[in-house]
Structures are given as structure tokens and as C-alpha cells.
Amino acid sequence: MSVSHITSRLVPSSTPSHWCRASSEQSANPTFVPSKDVLRSLFLSLSPPLSPSRARDGIKYLQELEDENSTGPSAGYASRSIDSEEQGLKDAVLSRLVAGIYAEALDILLTEAITAEIEAEWWADLERSRLRVVYYLIQTLPLRIANLFGDILRILHSSNQPISFSVFKPSSISGLLRRDTGVPNSITACIFPHLRSHPSLVLPSLAPFGTHSTLRPSLTSPSSIITSAFSALWHTSSFTARYFYHYATLPLRLTSQEIHAKRLDLERIRDERAEALGKLASKRDDLSRTLRTDLNECAAFLQFVNQVVAEQHTDVVQFGPPTSLLDALAATSIKILPMHIYLHQEALRTYSLLRPSRFVRIWPGLLVLPPLTLYVVQRISASQDTLLSLAKDAWETLKGFCRGWLAEPLADIAKTVRAGGEDSIIVQKGSIDADLQSLERMALSLAKDKLNYSTAQLDDLSNKLRLGDLTPILQIYEEDIKSPVRSAVSGTLLRSAFVQVQKAKVDVDQALVGIDKLLRSQELTFAFVGVAPALSLLYVVGGYLGRLYAGASSHGRLGGRRRRMAAWSALRRIERLLITQPRARHRQEHHTQAEPPEGTKGALPHLTAGLLLLSVSSLRQYAETWLPPRSRLREGFLEDVGDLEDPGLGREEKMQVVQRMHRSWGHALGWQRLAAEVSS
């Protein structure tokens, strides 16, 4: 995280105009002072963003230059007057150094606050799950035991007592630690160090639920004696069960208490750094005006920076008021800021506020992994044939699915589109023509034999048959049915009946032709309906695998769902901060004058401004890392983030910026859908 975008415009980045004249005067003036070249090259090397190492090197270089001018061979330079060009060069270098030290202080506070917030969130996630609390206790149990024995050995060494096995008895350990610390239950305090660093925390009571009282039974009533005996047995067993439950869950409750205490400590550190960050960020415009008008006031500004940064650790008055701006720069850069970083890290290490090391977190898995791996390998070796058979069946199933449900149906679709559905589906055209010709021959033969039709009449009957008109044949059938026995034996009843059977067959063929035409017209639809289930299954499986790969590789669309959710949460925190405007609770009596008044327009409390910068920095990091470069989305998003970072904008203006971001980027980043998922 960096605040270079906030401090980049504090001082002009262009070269002073009179430098161009200086380069021509250098060759014409034999008395030209060489320190001007040194200052000019130093100014060019201090181009923003300025790293802390370059700032310290520049300060040391200026100090060496002043010492050399005052005590070296060119001591006469120190006694002469400095012209306006040289003074301008020196002021430009000092301005960049002041801006660089200011940016470094902001970076340090921002980094420390972000680190504390990340660690506090890790402890908060741990605290939400009782199972994870148990696993954390298992992870840190060897370390706790090692700390206990380390304290015992340290006490024995300091008191010059010999080391023997009797020392490590529970009673001896308790007495030894009690004499050293003067605290009861000192073994518990060694295993759970938060009880030492937080005296206000109360150890869960070792008398879990108090004592129970029993009524004195009446000797005159046998039923009362039996009832009292059962009641006493019930109370005794219940008390014993609760007693064992209390001591069985005591380590778990102490671990939860430790996690909660560490989270609160980290949130307190985050708020302290955020408040200091808000104080310094609110002075950006004042520093910008000071650098452009009166550089001499920068020493007082650096003294203010020292007070804000070092007030948690040491008294800055011990360094004394700076005699010059260069001394103030040296005190801040070389003493105050490194001391603050060291003490901050030391506090985190002393109270074990950071998450345990990676080895501490994974050693249970490393312990279980070898036997588990051996068991899995043995099971795989024992079931090798079965697994190979399953793999072969799965491969054949996959090939059959791809060939029978994807490749071949898609090829049929292409063939249907190319051929246009010319082939018949149910009946063939030749079969229909043969049935129709057979019906025509049977009807014409019957009409010729029975009705003695001429050639013209036969041609007319043939045309009628093609149209489906069998009136003459039906008339013959009507006459034959009047005397069915005689007609069946010697007449034409059977022939006329067979003609009607053939006519029914032709009608069936005609109906099948109609159905065939209907199917051929919808052949492409049926082909797509047949392949649709396979394509749907392929789409679902492919989408799931794609999302799984995107989540595993952390390169999903616009950073993936998790990062877009984090950006949405950060914007929600920003809106909540602007509404609630939290104020510092720690050392409130010392900062009542530093806080802006409640009714000041555009002024946010320092804690609110600092916490706002924390959330905004996460939005900036998301945009610079995951949004498409050189896109309107990225440029517009960063413009809105810059408006939220601007200390010149007040609460109402920033609320409008938040609403604009929801309105402009909510749909593109899927924030509405994410919010709906969270609420459901």
C-alpha cells in the first residue's frame, strides 16, 4: 500500500526556470560555486515517488555538504552570502525531502493499520468457529508447553536451583511460578499468556456452579427418606457431571478468551494508527501551502509529525526542538520513524498478536499426512483392478456419450441442413405407387367383367380411381350383398370386397404420406430436441469447471467473485463510516482539542478519516490490480477513489461519490447480485 497518489502534487515536479540560465552562466563565470551543481543533481534524484532510502541519503548528503562547507577547504563559502539561485535550489531540495518524509510517515501508518486490520479479521474468523478454536488450541499446544518449560528453566537459572525431575511435578511447578510471579493459577497464565498481559480478564471460575444443599430427611416417613435419597443422588451426579464438564471445556474457553483479547488489541492498534493517519492526512493542504509560501514553517510541521507518530511509544521532547529544517528532517527520518517501526513490531511480537507461523499452523497436517498417504496408497494398490475397471468404464461411457449424444446428432443436423429432408421417413414413394396401380388394375378388371365397360368408360373409371372415387365398384358390391351366398359362390362379392380392402390399404398409405411430410418439415426441430439434453449437460459441467478453475487460479472475471465481494464490502464500510463517523475512544481526554468540531462543514473526525483511507486503499489496490488496464471502467473507478481520498471533500460530497460508485459500477462489477446473495 502506498499514498504516493495523495502526496504526488505537494511540490512542483518541474525544473525551476532559472536553472537553464545557470547552465550558461557556469561556463562564463569562473567563480561559479560547485555546490549548485550538487544541489541540482540532488534535486533531480529526489523525483517523486520518493523512497525512504533516497530521502535519508539526501538528508545525509545535505548534512555532509554543510559540514564540508563550514569546516573544509571551502569554508569561505559558508561565510559568504547565498544568492537567490542557490537558495532556490536548496529550498526545492528541502521541499521534496519534507514531502517525501511526510509521504513516508503516511505509508508507515497506513501499512501498520492495514496489517493490524488483516490480522484482526483473521482472529475474528477464527473466533466465529468453535471447531477452528479447538484446532487452533491443538496447533499451539506444543508452543504453550515449550513456553511453560522455558519459564521454569529461566526461573531455575535465575535462582541458581538445580534441575531435577522433582521440579517438574505439578505442585512444584505451581509453587515455583507463584513465587516468581506472585499470581495464583500461574501455570494457567504461562500456558495462556493473555491472562498476564490483560489483568482485567477474569479466569473462568474453578468452582463451576457453587455447592448444593440437601434437605434433612424426616425419619418418620419412609417415602420421604426414599425421595430424599434419590434427590441427593441426582444432585450429586449432576454436580459431578457439571464439574467435569467445566474442567474439560476450560482450555477451550480460555483459548476463545485469548483469541478475543488479541482481536481487540489489534483493533485498538488499528484505530490508533488510523487516527494518526487521519491527523496527518488532514494537514496535506496546509503542508502544500507551506511548501509554496514559507519553507521555514516546515520545521514546526515536522515536529507535529513527530508528535503524532511517536506519541504511543516515546516522548519526542527528549530530542529537543530542532535548530533548522535539516535537523528536523534528520530527527524525523533517522530517529522517530525507525524507532516507531521497531517499537510497533516489538509490541506485536511481545504480545503475540500476529497469527502463528505457517509451520505452527500446518504441523498437525504434516503429522497426519504420512500415515494417511500410506493408507491411501495401500487401499489403491489393493483395489487396483477395480479402479482400473472403473476408469475404463468411465472412459467408455464418456466416449459413448460424446459419440452417440453429441457427435452423431450434430452430424445428423448438418446432414439435414445440407440435404433439406428429401428422404422419406415412414413409407417409400414406390410402395405407394405400386398399391395404387394394383387397386386400379383390380377395379378395372372387375368393371370390365361385370359391367362390360368400354375402353372410354374404363379410362373414365381409371381417372375416378386416382381421385378416390369407387362408385361403380361399390354399386357392384351393393348388388352382390343382396344375395351374399350365391354371390360369394358364383358372383363377384369376394372380388369387390378385396377391391375395398386394397382401397383401404391405399388410404392408409396416403395418411402415412401426410404424416411423413409433417415429420420431414419438423426434422431439424426434432434433431435439435434430441441433442439439447447433451448440450445442456455439457454447458453446466463446463461452466462449473470454468468457475472452479477461475476460483483456483484467482483470475476470474474482474478479479473473481471473492475480490469483487471484498471491494463491495469495502465500499459498504466507507458508507457506514461516513454515516456513523466514529471518534477515538482511547486517550480521549488528550485529544479533545485535536478533533474537529461536530458542526464543522467538510471536517471528519481523525479516526473516521483514517479508517476511510484504509477502506479506500483496498478499493484502489483492487482497481489497479484486477480491473482491465486502459479501460473506462478502471479510469472512472480510480477517479471516484481519488475523490474519496481527497481530504478537501466533506462528508456530504463523499456520500454522493459512494452513491455514484454504486450507480455507475454496481452493475458492471455485479454488486447487486452479490448483495442479494449475502442477504439471502
C-alpha distance (Angstrom), angle and dihedral (degrees) to the residues before:
residue distance angle dihedral
M1 . . .
S2 3.81 . .
V3 3.78 136.8 .
S4 3.81 95.3 -155.7
H5 3.82 89.0 118.8
I6 3.82 88.6 60.4
T7 3.82 97.0 47.4
S8 3.82 99.6 32.9
R9 3.82 93.7 97.8
L10 3.80 98.5 43.8
V11 3.82 93.3 102.0
P12 3.81 130.3 22.4
S13 3.77 112.5 -93.2
S14 3.81 95.3 -157.3
T15 3.79 124.9 94.7
P16 3.84 115.8 -100.1
S17 3.78 110.8 -99.8
H18 3.79 95.5 -126.4
W19 3.80 91.4 63.0
C20 3.78 90.0 79.1
R21 3.78 89.8 59.5
A22 3.78 90.7 46.3
S23 3.80 93.2 60.7
S24 3.83 91.3 56.2
E25 3.80 93.2 43.7
Q26 3.80 91.4 52.1
S27 3.81 93.0 69.8
A28 3.82 94.3 42.6
N29 3.83 97.3 45.0
P30 3.82 113.3 66.5
T31 3.83 91.4 -168.9
F32 3.77 93.8 58.3
V33 3.81 110.0 144.6
P34 3.84 112.1 -120.9
S35 3.85 92.2 -147.4
K36 3.80 88.3 76.6
D37 3.78 90.3 64.9
V38 3.79 89.5 48.3
L39 3.81 92.2 51.1
R40 3.79 91.6 45.4
S41 3.82 93.6 52.3
L42 3.81 90.1 43.6
F43 3.80 90.7 53.0
L44 3.79 91.5 51.4
S45 3.82 91.3 49.5
L46 3.82 91.1 53.9
S47 3.79 95.5 64.6
P48 3.83 113.8 147.9
P49 2.96 135.2 -69.3
L50 3.78 85.6 56.8
S51 3.79 118.1 -160.2
P52 3.85 119.0 -141.8
S53 3.80 92.2 -117.8
R54 3.81 92.8 54.4
A55 3.79 90.8 47.1
R56 3.82 91.6 52.6
D57 3.78 91.2 45.4
G58 3.80 89.8 51.2
I59 3.81 92.3 49.9
K60 3.81 92.0 48.7
Y61 3.80 89.9 47.2
L62 3.81 91.7 53.0
Q63 3.79 90.6 47.9
E64 3.79 91.6 50.6
L65 3.80 90.3 47.2
E66 3.81 92.0 52.9
D67 3.82 91.9 46.4
E68 3.78 91.0 49.2
N69 3.79 92.9 48.3
S70 3.79 92.2 49.2
T71 3.83 100.1 42.3
G72 3.81 107.2 16.8
P73 3.79 133.4 79.9
S74 3.82 90.5 -73.8
A75 3.79 93.9 56.6
G76 3.75 88.5 129.1
Y77 3.75 88.0 70.3
A78 3.78 90.5 65.5
S79 3.78 92.6 55.9
R80 3.78 97.0 49.1
S81 3.78 125.5 81.9
I82 3.79 119.4 -94.1
D83 3.78 116.0 -125.3
S84 3.80 122.9 -131.8
E85 3.80 94.4 -101.8
E86 3.79 94.1 55.6
Q87 3.80 91.6 43.9
G88 3.79 89.3 51.3
L89 3.79 91.0 51.0
K90 3.78 91.5 50.0
D91 3.80 92.8 46.9
A92 3.81 90.9 49.4
V93 3.81 91.3 52.0
L94 3.81 92.2 46.6
S95 3.81 90.8 47.6
R96 3.78 91.5 55.1
L97 3.79 91.0 46.3
V98 3.81 91.8 51.1
A99 3.80 90.9 48.8
G100 3.80 90.2 47.1
I101 3.81 93.7 50.5
Y102 3.81 89.9 46.8
A103 3.82 90.2 51.4
E104 3.80 90.5 47.1
A105 3.82 91.5 53.1
L106 3.80 90.2 49.8
D107 3.81 91.1 47.9
I108 3.80 92.2 50.4
L109 3.79 94.0 49.6
L110 3.81 92.5 44.1
T111 3.81 92.9 49.1
E112 3.80 92.8 47.8
A113 3.79 92.5 47.7
I114 3.81 92.5 48.3
T115 3.81 91.3 47.9
A116 3.81 91.1 50.1
E117 3.81 91.0 48.1
I118 3.81 93.4 49.5
E119 3.79 91.8 48.8
A120 3.82 91.6 46.0
E121 3.81 89.7 52.8
W122 3.81 89.6 50.5
W123 3.81 91.5 53.1
A124 3.82 90.0 44.5
D125 3.82 91.1 54.2
L126 3.79 88.4 48.8
E127 3.80 91.6 50.1
R128 3.81 94.0 53.3
S129 3.81 94.5 63.7
R130 3.80 121.1 60.7
L131 3.80 89.7 -163.0
R132 3.81 91.1 55.7
V133 3.80 89.8 48.6
V134 3.82 89.2 55.7
Y135 3.79 90.8 47.7
Y136 3.82 90.6 48.7
L137 3.81 89.7 52.9
I138 3.81 89.5 52.2
Q139 3.81 91.0 47.6
T140 3.80 94.3 52.2
L141 3.82 98.3 36.1
P142 3.85 95.6 96.4
L143 3.80 90.0 48.0
R144 3.80 91.6 50.4
I145 3.81 91.8 50.2
A146 3.80 90.4 47.5
N147 3.82 90.2 51.6
L148 3.82 90.0 50.5
F149 3.80 93.0 52.2
G150 3.79 90.3 42.8
D151 3.80 90.5 56.5
I152 3.80 90.5 47.6
L153 3.82 92.6 51.2
R154 3.80 90.8 45.8
I155 3.83 91.4 52.7
L156 3.79 92.0 46.6
H157 3.78 91.4 49.0
S158 3.80 93.8 47.8
S159 3.82 92.2 48.4
N160 3.84 93.9 42.5
Q161 3.80 92.6 -124.1
P162 3.80 120.6 154.8
I163 3.81 119.1 -110.3
S164 3.79 113.5 -118.2
F165 3.78 137.2 153.5
S166 3.79 91.5 -106.3
V167 3.81 89.8 64.6
F168 3.80 90.7 65.3
K169 3.78 95.3 60.4
P170 3.83 112.5 116.8
S171 3.80 92.7 -116.6
S172 3.82 92.6 48.4
I173 3.82 92.2 46.5
S174 3.80 91.6 49.5
G175 3.80 93.4 49.3
L176 3.80 92.5 45.1
L177 3.79 93.5 51.2
R178 3.81 92.9 42.4
R179 3.80 90.9 55.0
D180 3.80 90.8 48.5
T181 3.80 99.7 45.0
G182 3.78 102.8 21.0
V183 3.81 88.7 -137.6
P184 3.82 123.3 123.7
N185 3.80 116.8 -127.4
S186 3.82 87.4 27.7
I187 3.83 91.8 159.4
T188 3.78 89.0 61.6
A189 3.81 89.7 46.4
C190 3.82 90.5 53.4
I191 3.79 92.4 50.1
F192 3.81 92.1 43.4
P193 3.85 104.7 34.4
H194 3.78 94.1 -176.5
L195 3.81 88.1 79.2
R196 3.81 87.8 66.0
S197 3.79 98.1 44.5
H198 3.82 92.0 44.3
P199 3.81 108.6 44.7
S200 3.79 90.1 171.8
L201 3.80 90.6 67.1
V202 3.79 111.8 94.8
L203 3.78 120.8 -138.4
P204 3.82 109.4 -123.5
S205 3.76 108.4 -94.9
L206 3.79 115.2 -91.4
A207 3.82 89.9 -150.5
P208 3.74 93.9 69.5
F209 3.76 105.6 -167.4
G210 3.79 106.6 -3.4
T211 3.78 124.7 -113.0
H212 3.77 129.7 -53.6
S213 3.74 128.2 -131.3
T214 3.76 126.6 -147.1
L215 3.76 127.9 -151.9
R216 3.75 118.2 -115.4
P217 3.79 106.9 -108.4
S218 3.77 121.4 -122.9
L219 3.78 111.9 -115.6
T220 3.78 93.4 -154.2
S221 3.83 97.3 65.1
P222 3.82 120.6 58.9
S223 3.83 90.9 -164.0
S224 3.81 90.5 55.4
I225 3.80 90.3 51.0
I226 3.83 91.6 52.2
T227 3.83 92.1 45.3
S228 3.78 92.2 49.5
A229 3.80 91.6 48.0
F230 3.83 92.4 52.7
S231 3.80 90.2 45.2
A232 3.79 92.1 51.4
L233 3.83 90.6 48.0
W234 3.81 90.8 50.0
H235 3.82 93.3 48.8
T236 3.80 92.2 46.9
S237 3.80 94.6 49.7
S238 3.83 91.8 44.1
F239 3.79 91.9 49.4
T240 3.81 91.3 48.4
A241 3.81 92.5 49.3
R242 3.81 92.4 48.8
Y243 3.80 90.4 46.5
F244 3.81 93.0 54.1
Y245 3.81 91.1 43.2
H246 3.79 90.5 52.9
Y247 3.79 94.2 53.0
A248 3.80 93.2 40.3
T249 3.82 92.3 55.6
L250 3.81 96.4 36.9
P251 3.86 94.5 94.2
L252 3.78 90.2 49.2
R253 3.82 92.5 50.9
L254 3.80 91.5 46.6
T255 3.80 89.7 50.5
S256 3.81 90.9 50.9
Q257 3.79 88.9 48.9
E258 3.80 90.5 51.1
I259 3.81 92.6 49.9
H260 3.80 90.7 48.4
A261 3.81 91.9 49.5
K262 3.81 92.4 50.2
R263 3.78 91.4 49.5
L264 3.81 91.3 51.4
D265 3.82 91.3 48.2
L266 3.79 91.6 51.2
E267 3.79 91.9 47.5
R268 3.81 88.9 50.7
I269 3.83 90.5 51.4
R270 3.80 90.0 46.7
D271 3.79 91.4 52.1
E272 3.81 92.0 47.3
R273 3.80 92.7 51.1
A274 3.79 91.5 42.5
E275 3.80 91.2 51.8
A276 3.81 91.2 49.9
L277 3.82 88.9 46.4
G278 3.80 90.5 52.2
K279 3.81 91.2 50.1
L280 3.79 93.2 52.2
A281 3.81 94.8 41.4
S282 3.80 90.7 52.7
K283 3.83 88.9 60.0
R284 3.79 95.5 57.5
D285 3.78 95.9 100.3
D286 3.82 91.1 44.4
L287 3.80 90.3 52.2
S288 3.80 91.1 47.7
R289 3.82 91.1 54.4
T290 3.80 91.2 45.0
L291 3.80 92.7 52.5
R292 3.79 90.6 52.1
T293 3.81 98.9 42.6
D294 3.81 115.5 23.2
L295 3.80 118.0 10.9
N296 3.81 92.3 -177.8
E297 3.81 90.6 73.6
C298 3.81 90.6 62.4
A299 3.82 90.3 83.4
A300 3.80 89.6 62.7
F301 3.81 89.3 46.1
L302 3.80 91.0 53.2
Q303 3.79 89.0 49.6
F304 3.82 87.2 55.1
V305 3.82 89.7 50.2
N306 3.81 89.3 51.9
Q307 3.78 91.6 51.6
V308 3.80 92.9 49.0
V309 3.81 95.3 45.8
A310 3.80 100.9 39.4
E311 3.79 102.1 34.5
Q312 3.82 91.7 98.3
H313 3.78 94.6 55.0
T314 3.78 115.8 23.5
D315 3.79 142.9 3.4
V316 3.79 109.5 -98.5
V317 3.79 91.5 -158.6
Q318 3.79 89.1 79.1
F319 3.82 89.1 72.6
G320 3.78 90.6 57.2
P321 3.78 128.1 -136.5
P322 3.82 112.6 -51.7
T323 3.80 116.9 -106.1
S324 3.83 93.1 -150.2
L325 3.77 141.6 6.2
L326 3.80 90.4 -102.1
D327 3.82 90.7 54.6
A328 3.80 89.8 49.7
L329 3.80 90.4 50.9
A330 3.79 91.0 49.8
A331 3.82 92.7 48.1
T332 3.80 92.7 50.4
S333 3.79 98.0 41.6
I334 3.80 101.0 37.5
K335 3.81 102.8 30.9
I336 3.80 115.8 17.7
L337 3.80 102.5 40.6
P338 3.85 97.4 42.8
M339 3.82 90.0 45.1
H340 3.80 90.6 50.9
I341 3.82 92.1 49.8
Y342 3.81 92.0 48.7
L343 3.80 94.9 47.5
H344 3.80 91.9 46.1
Q345 3.79 92.3 52.8
E346 3.78 90.8 43.4
A347 3.81 91.2 53.8
L348 3.79 91.7 50.7
R349 3.79 91.1 48.6
T350 3.82 95.9 44.1
Y351 3.79 94.8 52.4
S352 3.84 93.8 35.7
L353 3.79 92.1 -126.4
L354 3.79 95.2 153.2
R355 3.77 121.0 83.9
P356 3.82 114.7 -91.2
S357 3.77 119.2 -88.0
R358 3.78 119.8 -85.0
F359 3.79 92.4 -107.0
V360 3.82 91.4 53.8
R361 3.80 90.0 51.1
I362 3.81 96.6 48.2
W363 3.80 104.0 35.5
P364 3.85 94.3 95.3
G365 3.77 88.5 54.8
L366 3.80 91.6 46.8
L367 3.80 88.6 50.8
V368 3.81 93.7 51.2
L369 3.80 97.5 36.6
P370 3.87 100.2 75.9
P371 3.85 97.2 52.1
L372 3.79 90.6 40.2
T373 3.80 90.8 50.5
L374 3.80 90.9 48.0
Y375 3.81 91.0 50.2
V376 3.80 92.2 49.2
V377 3.80 92.1 48.2
Q378 3.81 90.8 49.9
R379 3.80 91.9 49.2
I380 3.79 91.0 48.4
S381 3.79 91.6 49.2
A382 3.82 91.7 48.9
S383 3.80 92.4 48.9
Q384 3.78 97.0 38.8
D385 3.80 96.0 121.8
T386 3.79 92.6 46.9
L387 3.79 92.4 48.0
L388 3.80 91.7 48.2
S389 3.79 89.8 50.2
L390 3.79 91.2 49.4
A391 3.78 91.1 48.0
K392 3.82 91.2 49.3
D393 3.81 91.9 48.3
A394 3.78 90.6 47.8
W395 3.80 90.7 50.3
E396 3.80 92.6 48.6
T397 3.80 90.1 47.5
L398 3.78 90.8 51.2
K399 3.80 92.2 48.1
G400 3.80 91.3 47.4
F401 3.77 90.9 49.4
C402 3.79 93.2 49.4
R403 3.80 93.6 45.0
G404 3.81 101.6 37.4
W405 3.80 100.4 34.0
L406 3.79 103.7 29.6
A407 3.80 115.9 17.9
E408 3.79 100.8 39.4
P409 3.85 96.4 41.1
L410 3.78 90.2 48.6
A411 3.82 90.2 48.8
D412 3.81 89.1 50.7
I413 3.79 89.9 51.5
A414 3.80 90.4 52.3
K415 3.80 90.6 47.3
T416 3.82 91.3 49.6
V417 3.79 91.8 50.2
R418 3.81 91.2 47.6
A419 3.86 98.3 43.4
G420 3.81 96.5 37.6
G421 3.84 96.0 -136.2
E422 3.83 98.2 -73.5
D423 3.82 97.2 149.9
S424 3.80 119.7 87.0
I425 3.75 118.4 -114.5
I426 3.87 106.3 -162.0
V427 3.85 109.4 17.0
Q428 3.78 135.1 15.2
K429 3.78 123.6 -121.2
G430 3.84 93.4 -127.0
S431 3.81 92.3 56.9
I432 3.81 91.7 54.0
D433 3.81 92.7 49.0
A434 3.83 91.4 49.4
D435 3.82 92.4 52.1
L436 3.81 91.7 48.0
Q437 3.82 92.8 49.1
S438 3.81 90.7 48.2
L439 3.81 90.3 52.4
E440 3.80 90.2 49.2
R441 3.82 93.4 51.3
M442 3.81 92.8 46.7
A443 3.82 93.1 49.5
L444 3.81 95.1 44.7
S445 3.81 91.9 48.8
L446 3.81 91.8 50.6
A447 3.80 92.7 47.0
K448 3.79 91.8 48.1
D449 3.82 93.8 49.8
K450 3.77 98.6 39.2
L451 3.80 104.9 29.7
N452 3.83 98.7 28.1
Y453 3.83 92.5 -131.8
S454 3.71 120.2 -170.2
T455 3.77 123.9 -128.8
A456 3.81 92.3 -94.6
Q457 3.78 91.7 49.3
L458 3.80 90.2 48.7
D459 3.81 90.7 52.2
D460 3.80 90.5 50.0
L461 3.84 90.5 49.0
S462 3.79 89.7 49.4
N463 3.80 90.8 55.9
K464 3.81 90.7 48.2
L465 3.81 90.8 50.7
R466 3.78 90.7 54.8
L467 3.80 87.3 55.1
G468 3.83 91.6 48.2
D469 3.85 96.8 -105.6
L470 3.87 111.5 142.2
T471 3.81 97.5 164.8
P472 3.88 97.6 132.6
I473 3.80 91.7 46.6
L474 3.78 90.9 48.1
Q475 3.82 90.2 50.9
I476 3.82 89.5 54.0
Y477 3.79 88.7 49.9
E478 3.82 91.6 50.0
E479 3.81 91.4 52.9
D480 3.80 92.2 46.9
I481 3.75 94.1 50.0
K482 3.81 90.6 61.0
S483 3.80 89.1 72.5
P484 3.76 102.7 20.5
V485 3.83 98.8 170.7
R486 3.80 95.7 50.5
S487 3.81 91.4 40.9
A488 3.74 92.0 48.2
V489 3.81 92.6 51.2
S490 3.80 101.8 37.4
G491 3.81 105.5 3.9
T492 3.78 139.5 66.1
L493 3.81 101.2 -92.3
L494 3.79 94.5 114.0
R495 3.79 92.9 45.5
S496 3.84 92.6 51.5
A497 3.81 90.3 46.2
F498 3.82 91.5 51.5
V499 3.81 89.7 49.5
Q500 3.82 89.2 55.4
V501 3.81 90.1 48.2
Q502 3.79 89.5 52.9
K503 3.81 89.0 47.4
A504 3.83 89.7 53.6
K505 3.82 89.1 51.0
V506 3.81 90.6 51.7
D507 3.82 89.8 49.3
V508 3.79 90.2 52.2
D509 3.79 89.5 50.5
Q510 3.79 90.4 51.0
A511 3.81 90.7 51.4
L512 3.79 90.8 49.5
V513 3.79 89.4 51.0
G514 3.81 89.2 56.2
I515 3.80 91.6 49.4
D516 3.80 89.3 47.0
K517 3.80 91.3 54.2
L518 3.81 90.6 49.5
L519 3.80 92.0 50.9
R520 3.79 92.6 46.8
S521 3.82 90.4 52.0
Q522 3.84 90.3 54.0
E523 3.80 97.0 37.1
L524 3.84 93.9 111.4
T525 3.81 91.2 49.6
F526 3.79 91.6 52.1
A527 3.80 90.4 48.1
F528 3.81 92.2 54.5
V529 3.80 91.4 44.6
G530 3.78 89.1 54.3
V531 3.80 94.9 51.6
A532 3.83 96.3 38.5
P533 3.86 97.1 86.7
A534 3.80 91.8 52.2
L535 3.80 92.1 47.4
S536 3.81 90.9 47.6
L537 3.81 91.3 51.3
L538 3.79 90.7 47.1
Y539 3.82 90.7 49.9
V540 3.82 93.4 50.4
V541 3.82 94.4 46.7
G542 3.80 93.2 43.4
G543 3.80 92.2 48.8
Y544 3.80 91.8 49.6
L545 3.81 92.5 48.9
G546 3.80 90.2 46.8
R547 3.80 92.4 51.9
L548 3.80 89.9 45.3
Y549 3.80 91.7 52.4
A550 3.80 91.9 44.8
G551 3.81 90.8 51.2
A552 3.81 92.5 46.9
S553 3.79 94.5 47.1
S554 3.83 93.2 41.1
H555 3.80 89.6 -135.2
G556 3.78 100.8 110.4
R557 3.76 124.7 139.3
L558 3.83 109.6 -51.4
G559 3.79 91.0 -9.4
G560 3.77 97.2 -42.4
R561 3.76 132.2 -86.2
R562 3.81 95.2 -68.1
R563 3.81 95.1 55.2
R564 3.79 93.4 42.9
M565 3.80 87.4 51.6
A566 3.82 89.3 51.1
A567 3.81 90.7 51.7
W568 3.79 90.9 49.0
S569 3.83 90.4 49.8
A570 3.82 90.6 49.6
L571 3.80 91.4 52.3
R572 3.80 89.8 47.9
R573 3.83 89.9 52.4
I574 3.80 89.7 50.2
E575 3.80 91.4 53.4
R576 3.80 90.9 47.0
L577 3.83 91.6 49.9
L578 3.79 91.1 51.0
I579 3.81 90.3 51.2
T580 3.82 100.4 42.8
Q581 3.85 98.5 30.7
P582 3.84 96.9 -160.9
R583 3.79 117.5 -147.2
A584 3.78 129.8 -151.3
R585 3.80 115.1 -83.8
H586 3.81 98.8 -176.3
R587 3.80 117.4 84.1
Q588 3.77 88.9 -3.2
E589 3.76 92.8 160.9
H590 3.81 91.1 61.7
H591 3.79 97.0 50.3
T592 3.75 106.8 43.0
Q593 3.82 91.2 107.2
A594 3.80 93.4 46.6
E595 3.78 95.2 57.3
P596 3.79 116.1 88.3
P597 3.81 114.6 -113.0
E598 3.77 118.0 -91.8
G599 3.75 95.0 -115.4
T600 3.80 98.0 44.8
K601 3.78 108.2 126.1
G602 3.79 112.8 -123.0
A603 3.82 94.8 4.7
L604 3.78 120.7 123.1
P605 3.81 124.5 -167.2
H606 3.79 111.9 -96.8
L607 3.81 93.3 -114.9
T608 3.79 91.3 50.0
A609 3.80 91.7 48.7
G610 3.80 91.7 49.0
L611 3.80 95.1 47.8
L612 3.79 87.9 46.2
L613 3.80 90.1 56.7
L614 3.81 89.9 51.1
S615 3.79 93.0 56.2
V616 3.79 93.4 40.4
S617 3.81 90.8 51.8
S618 3.81 89.5 57.5
L619 3.82 89.5 51.7
R620 3.81 90.5 50.3
Q621 3.79 92.2 48.8
Y622 3.82 90.4 49.8
A623 3.80 92.3 50.1
E624 3.81 95.4 45.7
T625 3.81 92.7 46.5
W626 3.80 107.1 37.1
L627 3.80 110.7 19.9
P628 3.82 115.5 91.5
P629 3.83 110.7 -90.5
R630 3.81 118.4 -115.3
S631 3.80 90.8 14.4
R632 3.78 129.0 131.4
L633 3.79 89.3 -123.5
R634 3.79 92.7 58.5
E635 3.81 95.5 41.9
G636 3.79 94.1 47.6
F637 3.79 92.9 44.4
L638 3.83 91.7 51.3
E639 3.80 90.6 48.2
D640 3.80 89.9 56.3
V641 3.81 90.7 46.0
G642 3.81 89.0 52.3
D643 3.81 89.8 52.8
L644 3.81 90.0 53.2
E645 3.82 90.0 50.3
D646 3.79 94.0 49.3
P647 3.84 107.9 105.9
G648 3.80 89.1 -159.7
L649 3.81 92.2 70.2
G650 3.79 117.4 82.6
R651 3.75 133.1 -140.3
E652 3.80 97.1 -85.2
E653 3.80 92.9 49.1
K654 3.80 92.1 49.7
M655 3.79 90.9 48.2
Q656 3.80 87.6 56.1
V657 3.81 89.8 49.6
V658 3.83 90.2 53.1
Q659 3.80 90.9 50.4
R660 3.80 89.9 48.2
M661 3.80 90.9 52.2
H662 3.81 91.3 51.2
R663 3.78 89.8 47.7
S664 3.81 97.1 43.9
W665 3.80 104.2 35.7
G666 3.81 104.1 21.6
H667 3.80 94.3 90.1
A668 3.82 95.6 39.6
L669 3.82 92.7 51.2
G670 3.81 95.1 37.8
W671 3.81 94.5 -119.3
Q672 3.82 93.8 146.7
R673 3.80 91.2 56.2
L674 3.81 91.8 45.1
A675 3.80 91.0 50.3
A676 3.80 90.2 50.7
E677 3.81 90.7 50.9
V678 3.80 91.8 49.8
S679 3.81 93.0 48.3
S680 3.81 91.8 48.9
